[in-house]
Amino acid sequence: MTELIACLGAGKGTWNEVAKLISAESWSNIFLITNDFGKENFAQKFPTVKAAFVVVDDFAPPQQLAEAIKKGLFGKIADTEVAVNMSSGSGNVHMALITALLQLGLGIRFVVPSEAGAKEL
């Protein structure tokens, strides 16, 4: 099974899409890249979602964000590629996530929720 990594921004408007994607498939692991606000409030709004949170300071420079994401994911990804969704979050976090995943040697497939489950772009 594929592991899902999704950005989770502070704006609640995109959280429903992330939650829909999470429930669209049987992911082997789910990692949400977010800040303290996202970790606390997403878990309250969607208590049945079982995900690991990689908490970052989303105002940090992209280089620091990439290092924090790498540190948070290092040794936790079992496969050589992951499914990625960036429908939520900021551009700096998106750049840092892609950088971290590539530096970890992982292939990426961008996914979005669809009526038939997760759809690869």
C-alpha distance (Angstrom), angle and dihedral (degrees) to the residues before:
residue distance angle dihedral
M1 . . .
T2 3.76 . .
E3 3.76 126.0 .
L4 3.80 117.9 -129.6
I5 3.79 124.7 -142.7
A6 3.80 116.5 -174.4
C7 3.77 135.0 174.7
L8 3.76 114.4 -126.2
G9 3.80 113.9 -162.9
A10 3.77 127.6 -162.1
G11 3.79 92.5 -106.9
K12 3.79 109.3 93.1
G13 3.81 93.4 -151.3
T14 3.81 93.2 86.3
W15 3.78 98.3 40.8
N16 3.81 92.9 88.3
E17 3.81 90.6 58.7
V18 3.80 91.4 50.3
A19 3.82 91.0 47.9
K20 3.82 90.3 48.5
L21 3.80 90.5 51.8
I22 3.79 91.4 48.5
S23 3.79 91.4 53.7
A24 3.82 93.2 42.7
E25 3.82 94.6 77.8
S26 3.78 142.1 20.9
W27 3.79 97.4 -106.7
S28 3.79 117.4 -167.4
N29 3.82 89.6 -140.9
I30 3.79 134.8 -1.1
F31 3.79 122.9 -152.0
L32 3.79 120.6 -173.1
I33 3.80 117.9 -161.6
T34 3.80 106.7 -151.0
N35 3.79 147.1 125.5
D36 3.82 128.2 -98.7
F37 3.82 91.5 -86.5
G38 3.81 91.9 53.5
K39 3.80 93.5 47.7
E40 3.79 94.4 50.2
N41 3.78 98.5 41.4
F42 3.82 101.9 36.4
A43 3.80 90.5 54.8
Q44 3.82 89.7 51.3
K45 3.80 94.7 46.9
F46 3.81 94.3 44.3
P47 3.82 104.6 28.0
T48 3.81 94.7 165.3
V49 3.82 93.3 59.4
K50 3.78 110.5 103.3
A51 3.77 107.7 -155.2
A52 3.77 139.8 141.9
F53 3.78 114.4 -123.5
V54 3.78 124.6 -140.6
V55 3.79 101.8 -161.5
V56 3.80 116.8 -154.1
D57 3.78 137.5 169.7
D58 3.79 98.5 -109.8
F59 3.82 90.5 -161.2
A60 3.81 92.2 60.9
P61 3.81 119.8 104.9
P62 3.82 114.3 -87.0
Q63 3.83 92.5 -108.5
Q64 3.80 91.3 57.4
L65 3.78 91.2 44.1
A66 3.81 91.1 52.4
E67 3.81 91.1 51.1
A68 3.82 91.7 48.6
I69 3.80 91.6 49.6
K70 3.81 92.3 47.2
K71 3.79 90.1 50.2
G72 3.81 91.3 48.2
L73 3.82 93.5 50.3
F74 3.80 101.4 34.4
G75 3.79 111.6 122.9
K76 3.80 93.5 1.7
I77 3.81 100.4 90.6
A78 3.81 112.4 84.5
D79 3.81 99.2 -173.6
T80 3.80 134.7 57.8
E81 3.81 94.4 -116.8
V82 3.79 137.5 35.1
A83 3.79 138.4 -160.0
V84 3.81 111.1 -114.9
N85 3.79 132.2 -162.8
M86 3.79 123.7 -175.0
S87 3.79 101.3 171.7
S88 3.80 87.6 121.6
G89 3.78 129.9 46.1
S90 3.78 137.2 42.8
G91 3.78 132.6 -60.3
N92 3.81 92.6 -109.6
V93 3.79 91.5 54.7
H94 3.81 90.4 45.7
M95 3.83 92.2 52.8
A96 3.79 91.1 45.6
L97 3.81 92.5 49.4
I98 3.80 93.6 51.4
T99 3.81 90.4 46.1
A100 3.81 92.5 49.2
L101 3.81 93.6 48.1
L102 3.79 92.9 49.0
Q103 3.82 91.7 46.3
L104 3.81 88.4 51.9
G105 3.82 87.0 56.1
L106 3.80 95.1 -114.0
G107 3.77 128.0 145.8
I108 3.79 115.5 -134.2
R109 3.79 134.0 -145.2
F110 3.79 117.1 -171.3
V111 3.80 113.0 -136.0
V112 3.80 137.1 -174.0
P113 3.79 131.2 -174.3
S114 3.80 117.5 -96.8
E115 3.78 137.5 171.1
A116 3.81 89.2 -94.3
G117 3.83 95.6 48.3
A118 3.77 127.2 -91.8
K119 3.79 113.8 -2.4
E120 3.79 122.2 -155.5
L121 3.80 115.9 -134.8
